[in-house]
Amino acid sequence: VPMGVLSCMKYLMFIFNLLVFAGGTCLAGVGVWVAVDPAGFQDIVAARAVLSASAWLLLAVGIALSLLGFLGCCGALRRSRPLLLL
């Protein structure tokens, strides 16, 4: 396999994992916003328990995706197979 192809794959994997990290961070931010903001969403969340649980679920999924994206970025830059398989 030519070296240019491997370099291109490395940076494509890094960019994809960076997008996963950014998406996870955004989800975690929205989860915190929905769970904590007393003025905006608290009236809606207090009326329905399902929305309160979904805010915490959104926060947990966001944190998990952020961690996964960060480890993927590190694995792509270092060409670490265990980090990429994680």
N, C-alpha and C positions, 0 to 999 in steps of 0.2 A: 504494500500500500504506500503510495507516495506521501512524503512528509507534509506536503501542503494540505492534503485531504485530512490527515490526522489533526493538523493545527486548526483547520476549519471546523472539524467536529468538536474539538475541545472548546472553541469559543461559542459554537452553537449550543452546546450543553450548558456552558456557563450562562448564556443569555436566557435560555429556557428556565434554568434554576433560579436566576435572578427574578424572572417574572413570577415564578411560584412564590418566592420569598416576598415580593412586593404585594402580591395578591393576599397572601396569608397575613401580612402586616395590616393591610386594609381591612380584612375581615375581623381581625382582632380589635382594631380601632373602632369599627362599627359596633362590635359586640360590647366593648367598654362603654361606648357612647349610649347605646340603648339601655344597658344595665344601670348606668350611673346618673345620666342626665335627668335632673328633677323637673326641668321645665318642658322639655320636648316630648319625650317618649314615655315618661313615668306614668302619666294618666292612662295611656293606652295599655301599658304593661301591667299596671296595677289592676285593671279591669279583667284581664285575661291571664291566667297562670301559664298557659301554653306559650305566650309571648315572652314571659319572664324566663322560662326554661330554654326557649330558643335563643335568647340573648346570651345565656351562659354557654350553650352549645356552640354558637357562632364564635364566641371568644375562644373556646377550647380548640375548635377546628382551625381557627386562625393562628393560634400559637403553634399547633402541630405542623401546619403548612409552612410557617416561617422557619421553624427549626429544620424541617425537611429541605426547604430551599437553601438555607444557609449551609447545611452539610453538603448538599449537592454542588453548590458553588465552590466550596473548599475542595471537594473531590474532583471537580472538573479542572480546577487550576493546578492541583497537585498530581493529577492523573492517578488518583488513589481508588483502586477497585473496591475496597470495602466501604468507603464513604459513598461511592456511587451506587452500590448495591443496597445500602441501608435505605 
